[in-house]
Amino acid sequence: MRILIEEYQYDVSKVRDVLYGIDALVNVEGRVSIHYVGYYYNTLLKDCVFILPKVLLKNVDGQDLVLGKYKPEDIANVDTYNSFDDVERNFIYKFAVWIYRAIVVYKNDKRSDTTIVCHSRIAQMGNGGRRLSNTYLDILLSLIQFNRDNQHFFFFVIKNLHSGLNKINWQRTIATKTAIIQDGQAVYLNPVNKRRQVNFDEELLIIFFSILNYIGDTYGFPKDICCQFPLITGKRFETYINGLGKTRLRQIKYKYFSDKALQLWNLCYAFFKEARQISVSTEQREYLLVKNFNIVFEAIIDELIGDKEPPRGLKEQDDGKRVDHIYSYRNLTNNEEDKPIYYIGDSKYYKIGNPISEESVYKQFTYARNVIQWNLNLFLNERVEDAALRKEHPIYRDELTEGYNIIPNFFISAKMDEKLSYADNVSATDRKQNVFLSRHFKNRLFDRDTLLVYHYDVNFLYVVSLYARENTHQKAQWKHKVRELFREKIQEALKEKYAFYAMTPKPGVNHEEYLRRNFQELLGKVFRPFDDTQYLSLALDSKEDNTALLAKLQQDYYVVACPLGTNPKTVLSGVEEEDTLPTVHGRQGVLMVMMENYDTKSTHFLANGKLAIGIKLTKESMEIVENISRIGYVLFHHRSDNGQHLFSVKGSCVIKAADELEADRYKNVAGKDLYVSVDIDTTELSSGNLHASIIKPASKETRYDAQFARLSELKGGQSNRRTS
């Protein structure tokens, strides 16, 4: 078996004989590359040559290496290259089968561009010309072909096996069974039939059809098993693969005399041994090749994630651009099934680690703009033929806020699993840049000109094998899974860049009038994705200072942190009844600090707002640590509803060692190893509706220790009370 790698620059002198029989491009420096993927038979070497995809290549210190370890020219002859371990060698053989199967599926798909496929008859078992064949693919194909060509042989053997099966063995019946006397005659209710012992011909057929069953289940080849034998499957078949198959076949080898039986035995033995020599018909050239394998990879991804027939103008866009993948799925801003949005994907068939080109990024932004315009045109026109589409699609632009829904946009590229596993792995790419941003204005996520593209990797081995199997159920399952996965990953990536809030007007506030009056300040920051138009989604860039805007909004709106896609009613429940406590940052956690003689002690920190709250290795302190990111307020108290003092936290709380604290930071208690470093806004907030007395200490020993609570717990009600 010989191996070449797609698009790799070989020294022509080292691979001249391997390239015999195939067109290749030679440059002026004597380098040659092949722009095919697939399989062909080299009549000069009398051997098979596989051209494998370039995704096997990984750049290491400026050099493209197979699996990141081997020079492609060194492994051109797999059989003589001894550096492969057993896992790698086994992988190479079986990977070639999957590539072959994927190309076959692509070739047979009526939607495919078959002009890129070059095909002539694939190798078969026969008695014609002889050649060295040492590929796993040859063995599989020969097994399948033998099954197609020898149905009469199978029926002949089976007929002989079953002849005389129902004859009664009277000698054994009389000797072992009890007779019933009826009308003076002996009657045997359970006579013993003349059952044969397991015949060696039958055993060979069982092994053969078990192999076909395995090939079908594993690689998706048609099984076409016509006989009802008890097949060897599952764990038992694994023992045959691991050595029992060869052993048992050697034991029964000399039981066969006919040419067909011997041929069948050789095929089965070759499968288990992955034999290196087999007789194959070579009456004509054999090849199955595709030019531009990127088109095949695109077809694979589109089959596995895309919609087969999106509306006109989306995949084949009106400006002549063609989107690789587009499908309708739940939008990012809410969880309503009946409000889908189009996801735009572009598959990238690169060598491992290659960056996305600027041209590709620009195209992806253009695709998204075209989809937005398509949606606007859909609702602006009055064409009768678009009436059904208008019912199926929500409008992407909100007229009141003039905000635009977020368009999910992503690249998907192939990545080889480092362990050569066919596992289902999807992850954000590990390339230097995995997020691309285009915008006209800062801090405007809900703007038609703010577009983001995310880059994800899929396991090339998994998607190729899934496509090649042609298992409709498995493909449908993965399609649903990966669509939800992409949605979640894009949401997570957006949450890292933006802070999301839900907001609804306070009583007496004219919602529409307020938005019109503050239109310029809120443009691109708010959007109405929910059925209840009183609720808005607010998105603010985490890198920008949004304190003033939030403070202004909170005068007229309830503003609460609300993760992207979360129903706002779940986070705003109960907040509408509370007007006295503004939610400056959306964090609902309260750091409760026991402080007697507050009037005296507060003079030490109210000037600069710098505090250090001591913590210990107690359950209550650990609760503070676990919820450190949720702390938005500090409440000073002395286990009473009277004498409470509430302040908003500026920035984030941080755990620090005592020696890390600034000299001007006030410690509520001295001599501790760890402190919560917190900066407060020194403008005191109303705490009349809070009840520190609800939160009890865990013990008398922890009475003076700081605690963590939530605003909802402190607002009263027996159902919320925590006791020791």
Summary of the structure (lengths in Angstrom):
residues: 724
radius of gyration: 36.3
end to end distance: 74.0
largest distance: 120.2
contacts: 2145
relative contact order: 0.07
helix: 37%
strand: 23%
